Amino acid sequence: MKLAKKISIAIVVILLVIGVSAYVMYQQVLNYAKEPLNLTQEKVFTVPAGTGRVALEALLVDEKVINQSNKFQWLLKLRPELAKMKAGTYRLQPNMDIAQMLALISSGKEAQFSIRFVEGNRLSDWTNILRDAPYLKHEAEGKTQEELYALIGFDGTTTLEGWLYPDTYLYTAGTRDIDILKRAHQQMKKNVDEVWQGRDKDLPYKNAYEMLIMASIIEKETGIDSERNQVASVFVNRLQKNMRLQTDPTVIYGLGDKYRGKIYRSDLDNYTPYNTYRIDGLPPTPIAMPSLASIKAAAHPAKTDYLYFVADGTGGHTFSSSLNDHNRAVKVYRKIEKQNDK
């Protein structure tokens, strides 16, 4: 009896020790889960496909997000919902604790990146922005024009210029640049189709593409919303009177890399398909990516008799119906320019 009693007491003591130890470890693991990450600023962290528990810990330690600890694996065992990590790229914040980080990685809510395409930019500008965008999968550069057009659903035969909608686009790591272009093109096509259907009557456009070309010119001529319809009226009036558009942004576009920051008389005299001082009507393609506001202005120009406009020196323009009035406005602007140069 005495031996049996001693054995029973020993077993109880052992179980108590185990229980206490387990409880202590449990509390330590819970406390470990609340420890902050070793971050002082946001960190973009990628979990590759096929990453397991041990590999994840190794990555976090290597990138100095957490310190090496045997409690990490215990945490994943005690809270299995945190062990369902999903491959992807995540934004880790310095105010996160370890459990919150694991919850984020298990949620699959990947980091969102943004790319901004500004209205008035050219296709070449967009190409550079795409090339420099982080975490994009770059595939467009290796495609032929025909392949690229097919992939983004563009049915044109000349150029994408004008056919991409300027906006901010969100994407996750690994998104193809082609998919960004596809979204931008689909949005622009939708906008152009809708505006074209509701356009004013008797406009001098043969089709929606010519309206888009006009919108791109308006976009380059003014960034003031209240002026867009007036600028549109000038160009529409000139087209209807068979007057050349004589707009500098088209000349600049036609010069391409030869543009030297200033338009010279020789530039106006030399022929390019975009030199609206030399050609009749609209240039062959858009000269930039227009905003929706400029597209609407091209479809709904103001009802005016304006044929000219010139900068007024304050960011806006002075509009005129006669050449004499226009010449006077030009003299005023040049006087302001000289004063500003002093």
C-alpha positions as CSV (number, residue, x, y, z in Angstrom):
1,M,0.0,0.0,0.0
2,K,2.7,2.4,0.9
3,L,4.5,1.7,-2.4
4,A,1.3,2.1,-4.4
5,K,0.6,5.3,-2.5
6,K,4.0,6.7,-3.2
7,I,3.6,5.8,-6.9
8,S,0.3,7.5,-7.1
9,I,1.6,10.6,-5.4
10,A,4.6,10.6,-7.8
11,I,2.2,10.3,-10.8
12,V,0.1,13.2,-9.5
13,V,3.2,15.3,-9.0
14,I,4.5,14.5,-12.5
15,L,1.1,15.3,-14.0
16,L,1.0,18.5,-12.1
17,V,4.5,19.4,-13.3
18,I,3.5,18.6,-16.9
19,G,0.3,20.6,-16.5
20,V,2.0,23.6,-15.0
21,S,4.8,23.4,-17.7
22,A,2.2,23.1,-20.4
23,Y,0.3,26.1,-19.0
24,V,3.4,28.2,-18.7
25,M,4.4,27.3,-22.3
26,Y,0.8,28.0,-23.4
27,Q,1.0,31.5,-21.8
28,Q,4.4,32.1,-23.3
29,V,3.1,31.3,-26.8
30,L,0.1,33.5,-26.3
31,N,2.4,36.3,-25.2
32,Y,4.7,35.6,-28.1
33,A,1.7,36.0,-30.5
34,K,1.3,39.6,-29.2
35,E,4.9,40.5,-29.7
36,P,5.4,43.3,-32.3
37,L,7.2,42.7,-35.6
38,N,10.8,44.0,-35.9
39,L,9.7,46.8,-38.3
40,T,9.9,50.5,-38.1
41,Q,8.2,51.1,-41.4
42,E,5.9,49.2,-43.8
43,K,7.5,46.2,-45.5
44,V,6.3,44.4,-48.6
45,F,6.7,40.7,-47.9
46,T,6.2,37.9,-50.5
47,V,5.2,34.3,-49.6
48,P,6.2,32.1,-52.5
49,A,3.9,29.4,-53.7
50,G,4.4,26.1,-51.8
51,T,5.8,27.8,-48.7
52,G,5.3,25.6,-45.6
53,R,5.4,26.5,-41.9
54,V,9.2,26.0,-41.5
55,A,10.0,27.8,-44.7
56,L,7.8,30.7,-43.7
57,E,9.5,31.1,-40.4
58,A,12.9,31.0,-42.2
59,L,11.8,33.7,-44.6
60,L,10.5,36.0,-41.8
61,V,13.8,35.5,-39.8
62,D,16.0,36.1,-42.9
63,E,14.1,39.3,-43.7
64,K,14.4,40.4,-40.1
65,V,10.6,40.6,-39.6
66,I,10.8,38.3,-36.5
67,N,13.5,36.8,-34.3
68,Q,14.2,33.1,-34.3
69,S,12.1,31.4,-31.7
70,N,10.8,27.9,-31.0
71,K,7.5,29.5,-30.0
72,F,6.7,30.3,-33.7
73,Q,5.9,26.7,-34.6
74,W,4.1,26.2,-31.3
75,L,1.9,29.2,-32.2
76,L,1.0,27.6,-35.5
77,K,0.1,24.4,-33.7
78,L,-2.0,26.0,-31.0
79,R,-3.8,28.3,-33.4
80,P,-4.1,26.3,-36.7
81,E,-6.2,29.0,-38.3
82,L,-3.0,31.0,-38.5
83,A,-1.1,28.2,-40.3
84,K,-3.2,28.3,-43.4
85,M,-0.8,30.7,-45.2
86,K,-1.6,31.7,-48.7
87,A,1.0,32.6,-51.3
88,G,1.1,36.2,-52.3
89,T,2.6,39.6,-51.5
90,Y,1.5,41.4,-48.4
91,R,2.0,44.8,-46.7
92,L,3.4,44.3,-43.2
93,Q,2.9,47.2,-40.9
94,P,5.2,48.2,-38.0
95,N,2.2,48.3,-35.6
96,M,1.4,44.6,-36.3
97,D,2.0,41.8,-33.9
98,I,3.0,38.3,-35.0
99,A,-0.6,36.9,-34.8
100,Q,-1.9,39.8,-36.9
101,M,0.8,39.2,-39.5
102,L,0.0,35.5,-39.7
103,A,-3.8,36.3,-39.9
104,L,-3.1,38.6,-42.8
105,I,-1.0,36.0,-44.6
106,S,-3.7,33.4,-44.0
107,S,-6.5,35.7,-45.2
108,G,-5.0,36.0,-48.7
109,K,-5.6,39.8,-48.8
110,E,-2.6,40.7,-50.9
111,A,-1.1,44.1,-51.1
112,Q,-2.6,46.5,-53.6
113,F,-0.3,48.6,-55.7
114,S,-1.4,51.5,-57.9
115,I,-0.4,52.8,-61.2
116,R,-1.5,56.3,-62.3
117,F,-1.9,57.3,-65.9
118,V,-2.4,61.0,-66.3
119,E,-4.7,62.5,-68.9
120,G,-2.8,64.2,-71.6
121,N,0.1,61.7,-71.5
122,R,1.2,59.9,-74.6
123,L,1.4,56.2,-75.3
124,S,5.2,56.5,-74.9
125,D,4.7,58.0,-71.4
126,W,2.5,55.0,-70.5
127,T,5.0,52.6,-71.7
128,N,7.7,54.1,-69.4
129,I,5.3,54.1,-66.4
130,L,4.5,50.5,-67.0
131,R,8.1,49.6,-67.3
132,D,8.9,51.2,-64.0
133,A,5.9,49.9,-62.1
134,P,6.9,47.6,-59.2
135,Y,5.7,44.0,-58.9
136,L,4.1,43.9,-62.4
137,K,4.8,41.0,-64.7
138,H,6.2,42.6,-67.8
139,E,5.1,40.8,-70.9
140,A,3.9,43.6,-73.3
141,E,7.4,44.6,-74.4
142,G,8.1,41.1,-75.9
143,K,4.9,41.0,-77.9
144,T,4.5,42.1,-81.6
145,Q,2.0,44.8,-82.2
146,E,-0.5,42.2,-83.6
147,E,-0.1,40.0,-80.5
148,L,-0.5,42.8,-78.1
149,Y,-3.6,44.2,-79.8
150,A,-5.2,40.8,-79.8
151,L,-4.5,40.3,-76.1
152,I,-6.0,43.6,-75.0
153,G,-8.9,43.4,-77.4
154,F,-7.9,46.4,-79.5
155,D,-9.4,46.1,-83.0
156,G,-7.6,49.1,-84.5
157,T,-4.8,48.8,-87.0
158,T,-2.7,51.9,-86.4
159,T,-1.8,52.8,-82.8
160,L,-3.1,52.6,-79.3
161,E,-2.6,56.3,-78.9
162,G,-5.8,57.8,-77.4
163,W,-7.4,54.4,-76.7
164,L,-6.3,54.0,-73.1
165,Y,-8.3,55.6,-70.4
166,P,-6.3,57.8,-67.9
167,D,-7.0,56.7,-64.4
168,T,-5.5,55.1,-61.3
169,Y,-5.4,51.3,-61.6
170,L,-4.9,48.9,-58.7
171,Y,-3.2,45.6,-59.0
172,T,-1.6,42.8,-57.0
173,A,1.9,41.5,-57.4
174,G,2.4,39.4,-60.4
175,T,-0.4,41.1,-62.5
176,R,0.6,41.3,-66.1
177,D,1.1,44.7,-67.6
178,I,-1.0,43.5,-70.5
179,D,-3.9,43.1,-68.1
180,I,-3.6,46.8,-67.0
181,L,-3.6,47.9,-70.7
182,K,-6.6,45.7,-71.3
183,R,-8.6,47.3,-68.5
184,A,-7.5,50.8,-69.6
185,H,-8.6,50.1,-73.2
186,Q,-11.9,48.5,-72.3
187,Q,-12.7,51.6,-70.1
188,M,-11.8,54.0,-72.9
189,K,-13.8,52.1,-75.5
190,K,-16.8,52.0,-73.2
191,N,-16.6,55.8,-72.6
192,V,-16.1,56.6,-76.3
193,D,-19.0,54.4,-77.3
194,E,-21.4,55.9,-74.7
195,V,-20.4,59.6,-75.5
196,W,-20.6,59.0,-79.2
197,Q,-24.1,57.7,-78.9
198,G,-25.3,60.8,-77.1
199,R,-23.3,63.4,-79.2
200,D,-24.7,66.6,-80.6
201,K,-26.0,66.6,-84.1
202,D,-24.2,68.0,-87.1
203,L,-20.7,67.6,-85.8
204,P,-17.9,67.5,-88.4
205,Y,-16.8,63.9,-87.4
206,K,-17.1,60.9,-89.6
207,N,-16.9,58.5,-86.7
208,A,-16.2,58.1,-83.0
209,Y,-12.5,57.9,-83.8
210,E,-12.4,61.4,-85.1
211,M,-14.2,62.5,-82.0
212,L,-11.5,60.9,-79.9
213,I,-8.8,62.6,-82.0
214,M,-10.5,66.0,-81.3
215,A,-10.8,65.1,-77.6
216,S,-7.0,64.5,-77.5
217,I,-6.3,67.9,-79.0
218,I,-8.7,69.6,-76.5
219,E,-6.9,67.8,-73.7
220,K,-3.5,69.2,-74.7
221,E,-4.9,72.7,-75.2
222,T,-6.5,73.2,-71.8
223,G,-6.6,71.7,-68.4
224,I,-9.4,74.0,-67.2
225,D,-12.7,72.2,-67.2
226,S,-14.8,75.3,-67.8
227,E,-12.8,76.0,-71.0
228,R,-13.0,72.6,-72.7
229,N,-16.3,73.2,-74.4
230,Q,-15.2,76.6,-75.7
231,V,-11.9,75.1,-77.0
232,A,-14.0,72.4,-78.7
233,S,-16.2,75.1,-80.3
234,V,-13.2,76.8,-81.8
235,F,-12.0,73.7,-83.5
236,V,-15.5,72.5,-84.6
237,N,-16.2,76.0,-86.0
238,R,-12.9,75.9,-88.0
239,L,-13.6,72.5,-89.4
240,Q,-17.1,73.5,-90.5
241,K,-15.6,76.6,-92.2
242,N,-12.8,74.4,-93.8
243,M,-10.2,76.4,-91.9
244,R,-7.1,74.6,-90.8
245,L,-6.9,73.9,-87.0
246,Q,-3.5,75.4,-86.6
247,T,-3.0,74.0,-83.1
248,D,0.5,73.7,-81.7
249,P,0.1,70.4,-79.7
250,T,-0.4,68.5,-83.0
251,V,2.8,70.1,-84.4
252,I,4.7,69.0,-81.3
253,Y,3.4,65.5,-81.5
254,G,4.5,65.3,-85.2
255,L,8.0,66.4,-84.3
256,G,8.4,63.5,-81.8
257,D,11.9,63.4,-80.4
258,K,12.9,66.4,-82.6
259,Y,10.8,68.7,-80.5
260,R,13.3,71.1,-78.7
261,G,11.0,72.6,-76.1
262,K,9.9,75.4,-78.4
263,I,8.1,75.6,-81.7
264,Y,10.1,77.4,-84.4
265,R,8.9,78.8,-87.7
266,S,10.7,76.0,-89.5
267,D,8.6,73.5,-87.5
268,L,5.4,75.2,-88.7
269,D,6.6,75.2,-92.3
270,N,7.8,71.6,-92.4
271,Y,5.2,69.0,-93.3
272,T,4.2,66.2,-91.0
273,P,0.9,64.3,-91.0
274,Y,0.2,66.1,-87.7
275,N,1.2,69.6,-88.7
276,T,-2.3,71.2,-88.6
277,Y,-0.7,74.4,-90.1
278,R,0.0,72.4,-93.2
279,I,-2.8,69.8,-93.3
280,D,-6.6,70.1,-93.7
281,G,-8.8,68.7,-91.1
282,L,-7.8,66.5,-88.2
283,P,-4.5,64.7,-87.8
284,P,-4.5,60.9,-88.5
285,T,-4.5,59.8,-84.9
286,P,-5.0,61.1,-81.4
287,I,-2.0,62.9,-79.9
288,A,-2.6,61.9,-76.3
289,M,-4.9,60.0,-73.9
290,P,-7.8,62.3,-73.3
291,S,-9.9,62.6,-70.2
292,L,-13.7,61.8,-70.1
293,A,-14.2,65.6,-69.8
294,S,-12.4,66.3,-73.0
295,I,-14.3,63.5,-74.8
296,K,-17.6,65.0,-73.7
297,A,-16.4,68.4,-74.8
298,A,-15.6,67.1,-78.2
299,A,-19.2,65.6,-78.4
300,H,-20.9,68.7,-76.9
301,P,-19.0,71.8,-78.0
302,A,-20.2,75.2,-76.8
303,K,-22.4,77.1,-79.2
304,T,-20.1,80.0,-80.1
305,D,-18.8,81.8,-83.1
306,Y,-15.2,81.6,-81.8
307,L,-12.5,80.9,-84.3
308,Y,-9.4,81.7,-82.3
309,F,-8.0,81.5,-78.8
310,V,-4.7,82.4,-77.1
311,A,-3.3,82.1,-73.6
312,D,-4.3,85.0,-71.3
313,G,-1.2,84.8,-69.1
314,T,-3.1,83.6,-66.1
315,G,-3.5,80.0,-67.0
316,G,-6.7,80.4,-69.1
317,H,-7.4,81.6,-72.6
318,T,-8.9,84.5,-74.4
319,F,-11.4,83.5,-77.1
320,S,-12.1,85.6,-80.2
321,S,-14.4,85.5,-83.2
322,S,-12.4,87.7,-85.5
323,L,-8.8,87.8,-86.5
324,N,-8.4,91.5,-85.4
325,D,-9.7,90.6,-81.9
326,H,-7.4,87.6,-81.8
327,N,-4.4,89.7,-82.8
328,R,-5.1,92.2,-80.0
329,A,-5.4,89.3,-77.5
330,V,-2.0,88.0,-78.8
331,K,-0.4,91.4,-78.2
332,V,-1.8,91.5,-74.6
333,Y,-0.4,88.0,-74.0
334,R,3.0,88.9,-75.3
335,K,3.2,92.0,-73.2
336,I,2.4,89.8,-70.1
337,E,5.1,87.4,-71.2
338,K,7.7,90.1,-71.4
339,Q,6.7,91.4,-68.0
340,N,7.0,87.9,-66.5
341,D,10.5,87.5,-68.1
342,K,11.9,90.6,-66.3
